[in-house]
Amino acid sequence: MTDAAILGRPAAAGPAPHQPIQALMIAIGQEIFAIETAMVREIIDPVPLTRVAGAKAHLPGLINVRGNIIPLADLHERFGMPAGQTTPDTRIVVIEVEIDEDPVTLGIIADKVHEVSEVSRANAQQTPRIGMNWRPEYISFITKWNDEFIIVPNLSAILV
């Protein structure tokens, strides 16, 4: 039983550097990530995963979403976090992202989906170069939302 919610379509051009963006806030581990709503196609309950032999750890397999076979990304591994456990709050966020100038549809495991909110680029900070378990190119920028730091990931870099 999937509860789909269509959230947006791709934008013709990206927002200006200091324009706020509309983003879906999701939890992965203890971190809050912001996914631009223009990338989000729908949010679904977890579905069975078909593991793929030899797949990269952050792309463990494939899922079937209404007859479409799409890869599933687990960002816990990419960000050096312990593997997530499926809970009643777990969702799959189906997104479309450009990789090598081609649109790719895939699912991202979210431990919890929060809300759609505006994210300000005006207070954006670069990713610190030390003390992190991930590569800085995985992050577009870090900013604040509801008095906590959020990460706006560079999904094109993370998923390759």
C-alpha positions in Angstrom: 0.0 0.0 0.0 1.7 3.1 -1.3 0.7 6.6 -0.5 2.1 8.7 -3.4 2.4 12.4 -3.3 3.5 14.2 -6.4 5.6 17.2 -5.3 7.0 18.9 -8.4 8.4 18.9 -11.9 11.9 19.8 -13.1 12.6 23.5 -13.3 13.6 25.0 -16.7 16.6 26.8 -15.1 18.1 26.6 -11.6 17.4 29.3 -9.0 19.6 32.3 -8.8 22.5 31.8 -6.4 20.9 33.6 -3.4 17.3 32.8 -4.2 15.6 30.5 -1.6 14.7 27.0 -2.8 11.7 24.9 -1.9 12.9 21.7 -0.4 11.6 18.5 1.1 13.3 17.9 4.5 14.2 14.3 5.2 16.1 12.6 8.0 18.9 10.2 7.1 20.4 8.9 10.4 20.6 11.9 12.7 21.1 14.4 9.9 18.5 16.5 8.1 18.8 16.7 4.4 17.0 19.1 2.0 16.0 17.7 -1.4 14.9 20.4 -3.9 11.2 19.7 -4.7 11.8 20.2 -8.4 13.7 16.8 -8.2 11.0 15.0 -6.2 8.5 12.9 -8.1 6.7 11.1 -5.2 7.0 9.7 -1.7 6.1 6.0 -1.2 6.1 3.4 1.6 9.0 1.0 1.4 8.7 -1.7 -1.3 10.7 -5.0 -1.7 14.3 -4.5 -2.9 15.9 -6.8 -5.4 19.6 -7.0 -4.6 22.0 -6.7 -7.5 25.2 -8.7 -7.3 28.3 -6.5 -7.5 26.3 -3.3 -6.9 28.0 -0.4 -5.2 27.2 -0.3 -1.4 25.2 3.0 -1.8 23.1 1.5 -4.6 22.2 -1.9 -3.2 19.5 -2.9 -5.7 16.3 -2.2 -7.7 12.7 -1.5 -6.8 9.5 -1.7 -8.8 7.4 1.4 -8.6 4.2 0.9 -10.6 5.9 -1.2 -13.3 9.0 1.0 -13.5 12.3 -0.6 -12.3 14.5 2.0 -10.6 17.7 1.9 -8.5 17.4 2.5 -4.8 20.1 4.6 -3.1 21.0 4.3 0.5 22.8 7.5 1.6 23.6 6.1 5.1 26.6 4.3 3.5 27.6 7.3 1.4 27.7 9.6 4.5 29.5 7.1 6.8 26.4 6.4 9.0 25.3 3.1 10.4 22.8 1.2 8.2 19.2 2.5 8.7 16.5 0.2 10.1 13.0 0.2 8.5 10.5 1.8 10.9 6.9 3.0 10.4 8.4 6.4 9.5 10.7 5.0 6.7 9.8 6.2 3.2 11.3 6.1 -0.3 11.6 9.5 -2.0 11.5 9.0 -5.7 13.6 11.7 -7.5 14.8 12.6 -10.9 18.3 13.9 -11.2 20.7 14.6 -14.0 23.8 12.4 -14.2 26.1 13.1 -17.2 23.3 15.3 -18.6 20.8 12.4 -18.7 17.7 12.3 -16.5 17.8 9.4 -14.1 14.9 8.3 -11.8 15.8 6.6 -8.5 14.6 6.2 -5.0 16.3 7.4 -1.8 15.7 5.8 1.5 14.6 8.4 4.1 14.4 7.4 7.7 11.7 10.1 8.1 10.1 12.7 5.8 9.5 16.0 7.6 7.9 18.8 5.4 8.4 21.0 2.4 10.1 24.3 3.5 12.0 27.2 2.1 15.8 26.9 2.3 17.8 30.1 2.2 20.9 30.2 0.1 21.8 33.6 1.7 23.2 31.9 4.8 24.8 29.0 3.0 28.1 27.7 4.3 30.7 25.6 2.5 31.3 22.1 3.8 34.1 21.9 6.3 37.1 20.1 5.0 37.9 18.3 8.3 36.0 16.2 10.8 33.5 14.8 8.3 33.0 11.2 7.2 32.0 12.2 3.7 33.6 13.9 0.7 32.9 17.7 0.4 31.8 17.4 -3.2 28.7 15.4 -1.9 27.4 18.6 -0.4 26.0 21.6 -2.3 25.8 23.7 0.8 25.0 23.6 4.5 22.5 26.1 6.0 20.1 26.4 9.0 16.5 25.4 9.2 14.4 25.5 12.4 17.6 26.3 14.4 19.5 23.2 13.2 22.0 22.7 10.4 20.7 21.0 7.3 22.6 19.5 4.4 21.7 20.2 0.8 23.3 17.3 -1.0 24.8 17.3 -4.5 22.9 14.2 -5.6 24.6 14.0 -9.0 28.0 13.6 -7.3 26.7 11.2 -4.6 25.0 8.8 -6.8 27.8 8.0 -9.3 
